[in-house]
């Protein structure tokens, strides 16, 4: 009897579509190049438009509005009266779903994770309670990559994204971040260290088990931080500004066959205090330094993933391990002053406790982000970025390596698929049935995703992943909505960021969502809106009103 496959899911945080070299980036990612060369590169992979909703879809195989993250928990905490007792809006991975880690654990898999959870802040909601046998976890959504939070020594109000105390766990024990984390802590390296440690120190019995590994980085999410020598590798690379980078990336995507040669790119979105040509030399240097730091963070993800791949190769487990690398949403294009991360103007806190001088950017005591223009360079030709239901917010990189699937190595697939498909794909490969509507003594929902195995194994009767007529997928977050059937997609972006009405796009001809066909194809739009109503009912979607700015 052949051994069941191992699984390794690697998630980058806020990584843009073209931020790695398999997708045309200038950032050095040779490990991902190898995985793509020996596996598959997807251009039609879709997520939710923000991180925790995507993660809930990954672990449940169903829609985030069903799985408990119908809205970001950080936002719901600021408006508890709107979401109290609403199913699907618990703010954590709820008990109506059977988590992938739980199902595989019950099927005999050793389940291990290291990194970001963002699916519940309490012990009873943590990885140790959702099927992970071993876990080193940061429970919240973002944090200082060096474990440096000087503002916590003062009386500044805080949210979990900038307050790490009480949010670190190993197994079922909470850690003291001041005493229990390494003195030389850096998120990407330290998460990888622990993951490899779990692999290296498996008992003899555990080595007989297949493993499910989940390695969830907090990079390249803000604050943008990386060692100086890594940043120096990209010195001067971005001195021409984000629009020049956008054009280079687009050219590279076309050359690699990842987007059509005649693609029309969307216009950039998001207001900046100053455009590149309005900045003086010092302002341009600081903006470029932020992008250099971001590039270094992506580079470091690849370097550390190389360590995991090398370990699997050394133990003879690599070719029996299904490896999937993905981002959880589009590039982050918000200006941080527009986000409610500190319950007051974050610029005040940052000015008090951090040094954001150009020469200090990237260090532990800096706290910067890079804004919408650099994000639009990473999501082009798509429209928008993180938190948008346009393609820029939900179309993400996804690379798979698993030699036992027969589709030719190095293949590029443009098939539409979603993060909800990962659970049924892994269960299919493991030959583990979904438990159905009852699991561990509780009622659970069935997955909405579909296995990729027939398509990736080049089955003669699987020319597509999702049949056009039956493939209806919806999105909603912060009042931004979308519904897709085949290549037709309707999008609603509320004012002031959008037109505040439904638009219609044919993605086969218009990947950038640049030409609104709502008036030309009213019957198609009408059908899609009827489908959106069905999706709203099926998913239990609750939209109390549009939200486009910070919580007040």
Secondary structure per residue as TSV (DSSP state, phi and psi in degrees):
chain	resnum	aa	ss	phi	psi
A	1	X	-	360.0	129.6
A	2	X	-	-74.3	148.7
A	3	X	-	-69.2	141.5
A	4	X	-	-67.2	152.7
A	5	X	-	-71.4	148.5
A	6	X	E	-82.3	161.1
A	7	X	E	-130.8	136.0
A	8	X	E	-131.5	112.3
A	9	X	E	-105.9	121.4
A	10	X	E	-115.7	124.4
A	11	X	E	-120.0	123.6
A	12	X	E	-93.1	153.5
A	13	X	S	-107.4	111.0
A	14	X	S	69.4	27.1
A	15	X	-	-77.4	130.1
A	16	X	-	-76.6	162.7
A	17	X	T	-56.0	-42.3
A	18	X	T	-108.3	30.6
A	19	X	S	-87.9	-2.2
A	20	X	S	-122.4	156.6
A	21	X	G	-65.0	-30.6
A	22	X	G	-61.3	-21.2
A	23	X	G	-106.4	22.2
A	24	X	T	94.0	10.7
A	25	X	-	-80.8	154.8
A	26	X	S	-81.8	-9.6
A	27	X	S	-74.1	133.4
A	28	X	-	-75.0	114.4
A	29	X	-	-135.8	68.1
A	30	X	H	-64.2	-28.8
A	31	X	H	-67.0	-43.9
A	32	X	H	-67.2	-33.5
A	33	X	H	-57.5	-44.4
A	34	X	H	-64.3	-46.8
A	35	X	H	-59.5	-40.6
A	36	X	H	-69.0	-39.9
A	37	X	H	-65.4	-34.6
A	38	X	T	-98.2	1.2
A	39	X	S	-139.5	-132.8
A	40	X	E	-129.2	143.2
A	41	X	E	-114.5	125.5
A	42	X	E	-102.5	138.1
A	43	X	S	-112.6	-7.1
A	44	X	S	-111.4	19.7
A	45	X	E	-80.1	130.9
A	46	X	E	-125.9	145.1
A	47	X	-	-124.1	-172.2
A	48	X	-	-75.1	175.5
A	49	X	S	-89.9	2.8
A	50	X	S	-150.3	168.0
A	51	X	H	-68.6	-58.4
A	52	X	H	-64.6	-38.3
A	53	X	H	-57.0	-42.2
A	54	X	H	-60.9	-44.6
A	55	X	H	-64.3	-35.6
A	56	X	H	-65.8	-34.9
A	57	X	H	-69.8	-38.8
A	58	X	H	-60.6	-48.2
A	59	X	H	-78.5	-21.9
A	60	X	H	-103.2	-24.6
A	61	X	S	74.4	11.1
A	62	X	S	-133.7	-176.4
A	63	X	-	-71.3	146.4
A	64	X	H	-63.9	-27.5
A	65	X	H	-71.5	-18.2
A	66	X	H	-91.4	-37.1
A	67	X	H	-81.9	-5.4
A	68	X	T	117.8	-12.1
A	69	X	-	-115.2	51.5
A	70	X	S	-61.9	-20.9
A	71	X	S	-146.1	156.2
A	72	X	-	-61.4	133.2
A	73	X	H	-60.0	-35.0
A	74	X	H	-61.7	-35.8
A	75	X	H	-76.3	-41.1
A	76	X	H	-64.6	-31.1
A	77	X	G	-65.7	-24.3
A	78	X	G	-85.2	-12.2
A	79	X	G	-137.5	56.9
A	80	X	H	-61.0	-28.8
A	81	X	H	-66.2	-24.3
A	82	X	H	-77.7	-29.1
A	83	X	H	-116.0	-1.1
A	84	X	T	-56.5	128.1
A	85	X	T	63.0	22.3
A	86	X	-	-94.5	117.0
A	87	X	T	-57.4	135.9
A	88	X	T	90.8	-6.1
A	89	X	-	-124.6	38.7
A	90	X	S	-74.2	-24.0
A	91	X	S	86.4	10.3
A	92	X	S	-151.0	166.2
A	93	X	-	-64.1	109.9
A	94	X	-	-82.6	179.3
A	95	X	T	-92.3	5.5
A	96	X	T	-81.8	-5.6
A	97	X	S	-119.4	147.2
A	98	X	-	-91.2	113.0
A	99	X	-	-70.5	144.3
A	100	X	H	-52.2	-43.5
A	101	X	H	-64.0	-36.2
A	102	X	H	-68.1	-44.5
A	103	X	H	-62.9	-45.3
A	104	X	H	-70.2	-34.9
A	105	X	H	-60.4	-45.1
A	106	X	H	-67.1	-22.3
A	107	X	T	-89.1	7.1
A	108	X	T	98.1	7.1
A	109	X	-	-81.2	143.8
A	110	X	E	-80.5	121.0
A	111	X	E	-110.0	121.1
A	112	X	E	-134.4	146.3
A	113	X	E	-146.1	157.2
A	114	X	E	-148.2	127.9
A	115	X	E	127.1	-150.3
A	116	X	E	-78.6	134.3
A	117	X	-	-101.7	-67.8
A	118	X	-	63.1	25.7
A	119	X	S	-125.7	21.4
A	120	X	-	147.1	135.7
A	121	X	S	-101.3	-4.7
A	122	X	S	-104.5	160.7
A	123	X	G	-58.5	-41.0
A	124	X	G	-72.0	-6.0
A	125	X	G	-115.0	-2.3
A	126	X	S	-79.2	169.8
A	127	X	G	-53.0	-35.7
A	128	X	G	-61.8	-22.4
A	129	X	G	-100.7	-1.7
A	130	X	T	-124.3	35.1
A	131	X	T	101.8	3.9
A	132	X	-	-96.8	124.5
A	133	X	S	-74.2	-34.0
A	134	X	E	-137.3	132.4
A	135	X	E	-156.5	131.3
A	136	X	E	-113.6	115.1
A	137	X	E	-135.8	136.8
A	138	X	E	-101.8	117.9
A	139	X	-	-76.2	-26.2
A	140	X	S	-90.4	-172.1
A	141	X	S	-92.2	-22.0
A	142	X	-	-162.2	162.3
A	143	X	-	-175.1	170.7
A	144	X	-	-64.2	129.4
A	145	X	T	-72.8	-12.9
A	146	X	T	-108.1	9.8
A	147	X	S	59.1	39.6
A	148	X	-	-116.1	112.4
A	149	X	-	-134.7	74.3
A	150	X	G	-65.0	-25.3
A	151	X	G	-65.5	-17.0
A	152	X	G	-77.2	-10.1
A	153	X	G	-85.2	2.9
A	154	X	T	-117.8	-162.1
A	155	X	T	-109.3	24.3
A	156	X	-	-69.5	127.8
A	157	X	-	-59.6	151.2
A	158	X	-	-144.8	162.8
A	159	X	-	-122.1	163.2
A	160	X	G	-55.2	-28.3
A	161	X	G	-65.8	-17.8
A	162	X	G	-129.7	26.0
A	163	X	-	-146.4	99.9
A	164	X	-	-88.5	-9.5
A	165	X	T	-62.3	130.5
A	166	X	T	77.7	11.2
A	167	X	-	-119.7	8.8
A	168	X	E	-109.2	136.4
A	169	X	E	-138.7	151.0
A	170	X	E	-129.9	123.9
A	171	X	T	60.5	-128.7
A	172	X	T	-104.0	20.1
A	173	X	E	-112.7	136.5
A	174	X	E	-77.7	145.2
A	175	X	-	-106.5	151.8
A	176	X	-	-91.4	110.8
A	177	X	T	-63.6	-23.1
A	178	X	T	-76.1	-30.9
A	179	X	T	-109.6	-33.0
A	180	X	T	-97.3	-17.0
A	181	X	S	-86.9	151.3
A	182	X	-	-58.6	145.8
A	183	X	T	-63.1	-30.6
A	184	X	T	-98.9	31.1
A	185	X	-	-55.3	130.7
A	186	X	-	-141.3	127.8
A	187	X	H	-50.8	-53.9
A	188	X	H	-62.7	-45.0
A	189	X	H	-67.8	-44.3
A	190	X	H	-69.3	-37.7
A	191	X	H	-63.9	-39.3
A	192	X	H	-69.0	-41.8
A	193	X	H	-52.8	-48.9
A	194	X	H	-67.9	-39.2
A	195	X	H	-62.2	-45.5
A	196	X	H	-65.9	-37.0
A	197	X	H	-58.8	-43.0
A	198	X	H	-61.7	-39.8
A	199	X	H	-68.6	-43.5
A	200	X	H	-67.7	-33.3
A	201	X	T	-103.5	28.9
A	202	X	-	-67.5	141.2
A	203	X	-	-71.2	170.3
A	204	X	H	-59.8	-39.7
A	205	X	H	-67.0	-41.0
A	206	X	H	-66.4	-31.2
A	207	X	H	-69.2	-18.4
A	208	X	T	-81.4	-14.4
A	209	X	S	-89.4	144.7
A	210	X	-	-69.0	156.9
A	211	X	E	-119.4	150.6
A	212	X	E	-113.5	113.8
A	213	X	E	-112.3	136.1
A	214	X	E	-126.6	111.1
A	215	X	E	-114.4	104.3
A	216	X	E	-115.9	103.1
A	217	X	-	-77.8	154.8
A	218	X	-	-95.5	-4.6
A	219	X	T	-90.3	152.2
A	220	X	T	-93.7	34.1
A	221	X	S	-59.3	145.9
A	222	X	S	-58.8	156.7
A	223	X	S	-70.5	141.0
A	224	X	-	-76.3	113.1
A	225	X	B	-145.6	137.3
A	226	X	-	-163.6	157.2
A	227	X	-	-60.0	147.7
A	228	X	H	-59.8	-38.9
A	229	X	H	-67.5	-28.7
A	230	X	H	-74.6	-40.0
A	231	X	H	-63.0	-37.9
A	232	X	H	-60.5	-26.9
A	233	X	T	-61.2	-23.1
A	234	X	T	-111.3	14.5
A	235	X	T	-60.6	127.9
A	236	X	T	83.5	-8.6
A	237	X	T	-67.2	-26.0
A	238	X	T	-116.3	23.5
A	239	X	T	-69.8	-14.7
A	240	X	T	-87.4	-6.0
A	241	X	-	94.5	171.3
A	242	X	H	-68.5	-32.7
A	243	X	H	-68.3	-37.7
A	244	X	H	-64.5	-40.5
A	245	X	H	-63.9	-41.9
A	246	X	H	-57.8	-44.8
A	247	X	H	-67.6	-39.2
A	248	X	H	-63.9	-44.1
A	249	X	H	-62.8	-43.7
A	250	X	H	-59.5	-44.8
A	251	X	H	-59.9	-43.0
A	252	X	H	-67.2	-39.2
A	253	X	H	-61.4	-41.2
A	254	X	H	-66.2	-45.4
A	255	X	H	-60.0	-32.7
A	256	X	T	-86.9	-2.4
A	257	X	T	76.0	20.6
A	258	X	S	-88.0	-22.7
A	259	X	S	-136.3	157.4
A	260	X	-	-62.2	150.6
A	261	X	T	-65.9	-26.6
A	262	X	T	-101.6	21.2
A	263	X	-	-61.4	138.2
A	264	X	-	-100.8	116.7
A	265	X	-	-79.2	146.5
A	266	X	-	-67.9	155.4
A	267	X	-	-68.0	150.9
A	268	X	-	-69.9	152.2
A	269	X	-	-127.7	168.5
A	270	X	S	87.7	129.2
A	271	X	-	-86.1	138.9
A	272	X	-	-110.0	151.0
A	273	X	S	-56.2	-37.2
A	274	X	S	-145.7	142.7
A	275	X	-	-79.4	164.4
A	276	X	G	-56.3	-43.7
A	277	X	G	-75.6	-7.2
A	278	X	G	-95.6	-11.9
A	279	X	S	-79.5	152.1
A	280	X	-	-86.2	177.7
A	281	X	H	-59.9	-40.4
A	282	X	H	-66.4	-39.2
A	283	X	H	-68.4	-39.2
A	284	X	H	-65.1	-41.0
A	285	X	H	-61.5	-39.9
A	286	X	H	-68.9	-42.5
A	287	X	H	-62.5	-43.1
A	288	X	H	-63.3	-37.8
A	289	X	H	-63.6	-35.1
A	290	X	H	-63.6	-43.2
A	291	X	H	-69.3	-35.3
A	292	X	H	-60.6	-39.7
A	293	X	H	-67.1	-42.9
A	294	X	H	-57.4	-46.4
A	295	X	H	-60.1	-40.2
A	296	X	H	-63.1	-37.3
A	297	X	H	-64.5	-40.4
A	298	X	H	-66.8	-43.4
A	299	X	H	-54.6	-43.9
A	300	X	H	-68.6	-32.6
A	301	X	H	-57.9	-47.1
A	302	X	H	-64.2	-42.6
A	303	X	H	-59.3	-40.8
A	304	X	H	-77.7	-33.3
A	305	X	H	-62.7	-33.9
A	306	X	H	-58.8	-36.7
A	307	X	H	-64.1	-39.4
A	308	X	H	-68.3	-45.6
A	309	X	H	-61.2	-41.9
A	310	X	H	-62.3	-39.8
A	311	X	H	-62.6	-45.8
A	312	X	H	-63.8	-36.1
A	313	X	H	-66.7	-41.9
A	314	X	H	-66.2	-30.9
A	315	X	T	-91.6	1.8
A	316	X	T	74.8	18.0
A	317	X	-	-103.3	-5.7
A	318	X	G	-60.6	-49.5
A	319	X	G	-74.1	-11.5
A	320	X	G	-100.2	13.1
A	321	X	E	-115.4	119.6
A	322	X	E	-77.2	112.4
A	323	X	E	-106.3	128.7
A	324	X	E	-128.0	125.2
A	325	X	E	-114.4	132.7
A	326	X	E	-150.6	165.3
A	327	X	E	-106.2	156.3
A	328	X	S	-88.7	-11.4
A	329	X	S	-175.6	-179.3
A	330	X	S	-68.3	170.9
A	331	X	-	-58.1	146.7
A	332	X	-	-80.3	112.8
A	333	X	-	-108.6	2.5
A	334	X	-	-70.4	149.0
A	335	X	-	-82.9	131.0
A	336	X	G	-61.0	-26.7
A	337	X	G	-66.6	-12.2
A	338	X	G	-93.5	1.4
A	339	X	S	-109.3	141.8
A	340	X	-	-86.2	59.0
A	341	X	S	-86.1	-18.3
A	342	X	S	-129.8	9.2
A	343	X	S	58.3	19.1
A	344	X	S	-158.3	178.5
A	345	X	-	-59.5	113.0
A	346	X	H	-61.5	-25.4
A	347	X	H	-63.1	-33.3
A	348	X	H	-64.5	-47.9
A	349	X	H	-62.7	-44.5
A	350	X	H	-63.5	-40.8
A	351	X	H	-64.9	-31.9
A	352	X	H	-75.8	-35.5
A	353	X	H	-117.5	-7.2
A	354	X	-	-129.4	159.1
A	355	X	-	-115.5	102.8
A	356	X	-	-103.2	27.7
A	357	X	-	-62.8	151.9
A	358	X	G	-54.6	-43.9
A	359	X	G	-68.9	-18.9
A	360	X	G	-97.9	-9.4
A	361	X	T	-59.0	133.4
A	362	X	B	104.8	-21.5
A	363	X	S	-76.8	168.3
A	364	X	T	-61.9	-29.7
A	365	X	T	-99.3	25.0
A	366	X	-	-110.5	158.2
A	367	X	-	-149.7	93.3
A	368	X	-	-131.3	166.2
A	369	X	-	-137.2	179.0
A	370	X	-	-121.3	-9.8
A	371	X	H	83.9	177.0
A	372	X	H	-69.5	-29.1
A	373	X	H	-69.5	-44.0
A	374	X	H	-66.9	-35.3
A	375	X	H	-63.4	-41.5
A	376	X	H	-65.4	-28.4
A	377	X	H	-64.7	-34.7
A	378	X	H	-81.9	-25.2
A	379	X	H	-97.3	-12.7
A	380	X	T	-57.1	142.8
A	381	X	T	-84.9	5.1
A	382	X	S	-74.3	164.8
A	383	X	S	-96.3	132.9
A	384	X	-	81.7	-166.7
A	385	X	-	-157.7	-163.5
A	386	X	T	-45.3	139.3
A	387	X	T	81.5	-3.4
A	388	X	-	-97.7	143.7
A	389	X	S	-91.8	6.6
A	390	X	S	-73.4	170.5
A	391	X	H	-60.5	-29.2
A	392	X	H	-63.6	-23.8
A	393	X	H	-93.0	-20.7
A	394	X	H	-126.2	-8.6
A	395	X	B	-96.8	118.7
A	396	X	-	-130.2	159.2
A	397	X	-	-67.8	144.4
A	398	X	E	-151.9	122.9
A	399	X	E	-123.4	135.5
A	400	X	E	-126.4	136.0
A	401	X	E	-127.5	121.2
A	402	X	-	-161.8	96.1
A	403	X	T	-58.8	-20.1
A	404	X	T	-75.4	-12.6
A	405	X	S	-84.0	138.8
A	406	X	-	-89.1	-12.3
A	407	X	S	-58.4	143.3
A	408	X	-	-59.5	139.5
A	409	X	T	-61.5	143.1
A	410	X	T	83.6	6.7
A	411	X	E	-71.3	148.7
A	412	X	E	-112.2	128.6
A	413	X	E	-117.4	134.8
A	414	X	-	-103.1	8.9
A	415	X	-	-64.6	138.3
A	416	X	-	-67.2	133.8
A	417	X	E	-156.9	170.2
A	418	X	E	-136.8	166.6
A	419	X	T	-62.9	-23.7
A	420	X	T	-65.5	-18.9
A	421	X	H	-76.5	-15.8
A	422	X	H	-65.8	-44.8
A	423	X	H	-58.2	-53.8
A	424	X	H	-63.7	-29.3
A	425	X	H	-65.2	-47.5
A	426	X	H	-66.7	-40.2
A	427	X	H	-64.0	-37.7
A	428	X	H	-62.1	-47.8
A	429	X	H	-64.0	-36.3
A	430	X	H	-81.3	-6.3
A	431	X	T	55.3	44.6
A	432	X	-	-115.7	118.9
A	433	X	-	-72.9	148.0
A	434	X	-	-64.0	142.4
A	435	X	-	-67.4	-7.8
A	436	X	T	86.4	-139.0
A	437	X	T	-97.0	3.9
A	438	X	E	-138.1	131.4
A	439	X	E	-152.6	128.4
A	440	X	T	49.2	39.1
A	441	X	T	80.5	13.9
A	442	X	E	-134.1	155.1
A	443	X	E	-77.0	134.8
A	444	X	-	-133.1	161.8
A	445	X	-	-91.6	161.6
A	446	X	-	-84.8	152.6
A	447	X	-	-65.8	152.6
A	448	X	-	-100.8	-14.7
A	449	X	-	-77.1	172.7
A	450	X	-	-132.0	139.9
A	451	X	-	-63.0	139.1
A	452	X	S	-87.3	-7.1
A	453	X	H	-58.3	-47.8
A	454	X	H	-58.3	-41.3
A	455	X	H	-69.9	-46.9
A	456	X	H	-71.7	-22.3
A	457	X	T	-88.7	5.7
A	458	X	T	64.2	35.7
A	459	X	-	-61.9	140.3
A	460	X	T	-63.6	-27.9
A	461	X	T	-99.6	18.9
A	462	X	-	-131.9	69.5
A	463	X	S	-76.0	-18.7
A	464	X	-	-134.4	166.8
A	465	X	S	-88.7	-47.2
A	466	X	S	-119.5	121.4
A	467	X	-	-63.2	137.5
A	468	X	T	-58.3	-44.4
A	469	X	T	-68.7	-34.1
A	470	X	T	-96.8	-6.5
A	471	X	-	-93.3	91.2
A	472	X	E	-117.8	116.7
A	473	X	E	-125.7	132.6
A	474	X	E	-117.8	158.8
A	475	X	E	-139.0	148.8
A	476	X	E	-161.9	134.3
A	477	X	E	-164.2	134.8
A	478	X	T	56.1	31.9
A	479	X	T	79.5	-2.6
A	480	X	E	-91.7	129.4
A	481	X	E	-129.6	157.4
A	482	X	E	-160.2	152.4
A	483	X	E	-142.5	137.3
A	484	X	E	-132.0	136.3
A	485	X	E	-133.9	116.9
A	486	X	T	59.2	-126.5
A	487	X	T	-95.8	1.2
A	488	X	E	-93.3	134.2
A	489	X	E	-139.9	130.6
A	490	X	E	-105.8	138.6
A	491	X	E	-132.5	137.9
A	492	X	E	-125.1	114.0
A	493	X	-	-116.4	115.2
A	494	X	-	-69.5	158.7
A	495	X	T	-65.9	150.4
A	496	X	T	-91.1	-4.5
A	497	X	T	-76.6	-25.6
A	498	X	S	-132.8	-173.7
A	499	X	-	-79.7	-5.3
A	500	X	S	65.4	31.3
A	501	X	S	-153.3	162.1
A	502	X	E	-71.9	134.6
A	503	X	E	-114.8	158.6
A	504	X	E	-129.0	133.3
A	505	X	E	-135.2	146.1
A	506	X	E	-102.5	102.3
A	507	X	T	-70.5	-20.9
A	508	X	T	-65.1	-36.6
A	509	X	T	-102.1	-13.9
A	510	X	-	-144.9	72.5
A	511	X	T	-62.7	-27.4
A	512	X	T	-83.7	-0.1
A	513	X	-	51.4	53.9
A	514	X	-	-101.4	-22.0
A	515	X	S	-118.3	108.4
A	516	X	-	-77.4	118.3
A	517	X	-	-104.3	16.5
A	518	X	T	-57.2	-41.0
A	519	X	T	-78.8	-26.4
A	520	X	T	-82.1	-28.4
A	521	X	-	-128.8	63.8
A	522	X	H	-64.4	-32.3
A	523	X	H	-69.0	-37.8
A	524	X	H	-66.3	-43.2
A	525	X	H	-62.3	-41.9
A	526	X	H	-59.9	-43.5
A	527	X	H	-63.2	-43.5
A	528	X	H	-64.4	-38.1
A	529	X	H	-68.5	-34.1
A	530	X	H	-64.2	-39.6
A	531	X	H	-65.2	-36.3
A	532	X	H	-64.5	-38.0
A	533	X	H	-62.6	-40.1
A	534	X	H	-63.8	-45.2
A	535	X	H	-59.2	-43.6
A	536	X	H	-57.8	-42.7
A	537	X	H	-70.6	-44.8
A	538	X	H	-63.8	-39.9
A	539	X	H	-87.6	-7.7
A	540	X	T	67.3	34.8
A	541	X	-	-69.4	135.7
A	542	X	-	-124.3	119.5
A	543	X	-	-123.7	92.4
A	544	X	-	-73.4	-1.6
A	545	X	S	144.8	157.9
A	546	X	-	-71.3	147.1
A	547	X	-	-133.6	121.5
A	548	X	-	-130.8	-2.3
A	549	X	S	-133.7	-171.5
A	550	X	-	-71.3	154.9
A	551	X	-	-65.6	141.1
A	552	X	-	-103.5	360.0
